[in-house]
Amino acid sequence: YRMIRLSDYIEGNIDVEYSKSPIILTFDDGNDNNILVTGLDEDGNIIIDPNSAVGILEDFKKKHPDMNVTATFFVNGGIFNQPEYNDKILKWLVDNGYDVGNHTETHLDIKSSSAERVQKEIAYVYDELEKIIPGKYVNIIALPFGSPYTKDHSNFKYVLSSTYNGKTYDTTAALRVGWEAELSPFNKEFDKTFLKRCRAYDNNGVDFDIKMNFKLLENKKYISDGNIDTIVIKEEDLDSLITTDKKVITY
């Protein structure tokens, strides 16, 4: 597997070496174990706890300089809950190959909230990100609790777009809590506004835990041909392919 950006997956830009499969890492809630700052160095740069997620990823990056290392972090109103460092953390992340997205202000259960509250909470996080890292965050929302569970819920339209307090926000994609791997972005059934995710927990290979998901992927997964401009697909699966400018190769 090779890490790619969530935003690249959504847009169908899968730049992965031959024979490898893309994998996307996402982290919700802005917990300090995502990126824990223990202080500043003499130049004012943040010092990252090596045991936090970003610390582990950065160590992996040093050991494997030929690999892309990235992840998307979805934050609430407290950002990373380190007020003295939040601004520096956000700027460091986007300057070092990571992405930041929206998880609502208070981890809101969208299906059980008023339309006004839904818009307020989504707009708040977008506004905060725009203040700190203008134009450098992703317009992607990770739905707290995976809610609402269907796109026909009356509040779902506010996830994707609205105008609140005179400011308009537009969301490119929305992520559910998820259970299993998603489709190829070149599949006609692919829907970037309601994407599944695999939960990264161990439950002895059942209930769609990480072990079960990797087992399921042994027989059916996206494997790169090494060329970002081509799609290799079985002849029998051509009907599932979207219309695309990429060169299509069948077998």
N, C-alpha and C positions, 0 to 999 in steps of 0.2 A: 504493500500500500504506500501511497505518496499523498501528503497533505496538499490540499488546494483550498483556495478561498471560497467561502460560501457564495459570495457575489459572482465569482467566476462560474461556479456550477450552475447557478440560476440563469446566467446568460449563455451557457453552453460553451464556455471557453475552458475546455479541459486539457490543460497542457501537462500531460503526464508521460513519462518515458515508456517505451515499448514494454509490454507484458505486465505493467503495473496497473493497479486500480486506484482511483481517487478516493480519498477519505476526508471528511470535513469534521473538524472539532468545534463544538459550541459549548459555551458555559453560561448559565443563567444566574441571575440574582445579584451579581456584583459582590459576592462574598469575599472577605479578605483572603481566603485561601486560594482564590483565583490569582491574585497578585498582591502580595503582602509587602509593604514598604517598611523597612526597619530603620530608615534614616536617609540622610543625604551625604554624598561624598564631598570632598573639599571643593569640587567644582559645581556643587548644587544639584548634581544628578541623583536620581533616586537609587537606593540600594534595595534590591529585590531579594526577599527570602528565597533561598534555593529550594526550599521544600514546598513553596506555593506552585500552582500550576504553571505560571509563566516562568518561574525559576527552573522548573523541570524541563520545560520546552527549550529554554535558552541553553541549558546544559546539553540537551540533545542536539541543538543547532551547532554548538561548538564541536561536538564529537562527529557530526555528520554534515560538514559544510557544503556538500554537494546536494543536499536535500532542502526542499522548501519547507519552512516551518511556520505555521500560521494557525490562527483560531479566531472565532468571533465571540465576543463577550456581550451579553445582553444585560443591561443595567436598569435598575430602578432609580427612584429619585435620589437615593443616597449615594449614587454612582458606585464607588467601591468602599463606601462606609469608612473612609479615611479622610475626613474633611481637609486636613492640613496638606494632604498629598493628592487629592482627587484630580485637580487640574494637571499636575505633572504626570500622573499615571495615564490619563487619557492621551495626552500629547506624546508620551513615550510609546504607548501602544501603537498608535497610528504611524509613528515615525519608524517603527521597527517591525512592520509587516503584519500587524494584527488589525482586526476590525472591531468596531463597537456599534451595537444596535440597541433597540428599544424594548423594554420589558415592562412598561407602564410605571407610573410613579410609585404606587404602593402594592405592586404585585396583585393587581385588580382581577377579580373574577368577572370577566366581561359579560358572561351570560346572565349574571344576577345583578347587574348594575344599571343605572339609568343611562340613557343616551348622553346626557350632559356630562356625567361623571366619566364615561368612557372617553369622550373627546378631550376632556380636561386632562386626564392622566396621560394619554398618549401625546398630546400636544406639549405637556410639561417636559417630558423627557427629550423630545425632539428640540425644544427650545433650549434646554440646558446644554445639550450636545452642541448645538449651533453656537452658543456663546463661547464654549471652551475650545472646540475643534471645528470651527466653521467649514462646512463642505467636505469634511474628512471622515464622517461617520457613514454607516450604511443605513439606508431607509428600509430596514427590515425589522419586523417585530417578532419576538418569540412570545407566543400567547401564554400568559400565566395559567397554570393548571391545564393548558391545552384548550382553554375555554374561549369562545363557545365551541362546542363539539361538532357543529355543522355550519356550513356557510350560509344557510338560509335563515339563520338567527337574525332578528331585526337589528342587532348591534354590530353585526359583522361588517357592514358597509363602513362604519366609522373606524374600523381597523385599517381599512385600505385608503380612505381619504376623507377629509373634512376641513372645514374652516372654523377655527376657534379663536376668539378674541382678535379677530381681524387677520389671523395668520392661517395660511393653508398648508396642510401637510399631505404628502402622498407617500404611501407605503408600497414598495416594490414587491415584497414577499412577506408571508407570515408562516411561522413554524409552529407545529403542534408539539405536544409532549412526545408523542410517537411511540412506536413499538418495533418497527422494522425498517430496513433500508428503503429509500425512495427509488423511483424510476429514473431512467436516463432522461436528461433534459431534452432529448431528441424524440422521445416517445409522445405520441398524440395525447396520451392520458396524463402526461406530466402537468401539474398545476402548481406553479410557484407561489400562489396565494394561500396554499393550505398543505404545507409540506410535512411529511412524517419524519421523525427522528428516532434513532436507536438510543435507548437509555443505557448509559455506561455503568451498569451495576452487575454484580455477580449473584445469580440465584440458582446456582448448580445446573445451569444449562436449560432452564425452563422459564416460562412466562416472558419470552422474548427478551431475556437478559443479553448481555454482550456476548457471552459464549454461544448462546443459541443463535444469535444473529450471524455471527461469523460462520457457524456451521451451515446455516441456510445459504450463505453466500458462496460456499464451496462449489456448488453446482450451477449457480446462476449469478453472475456479477459482471459489471462493466469492466472490461479489460482494454487498456489503451493500445492502439497500433503505433503510438509514438508520433503521430502526425495530427496536429491540432486542426488541420484543414480537411481531414477526411473522416468519414464514418464507415466502419466495417460492420456489416449486418448480415444475418442469415437471409437468404432469398425468401424463405417462408415467413419472415417477420417484416417484410417491406411495408405491408399495410399499416403497421403500427408507427411508421416513421413520419415525422413532420415534414413539411416542405422546407427545404434548406438550401443554402448556397454552397454548402460544403460538398466535396466530391464523395459520392456514395459508392462503396465497393461491396459487392455481395459474394457470398460463398455458399 
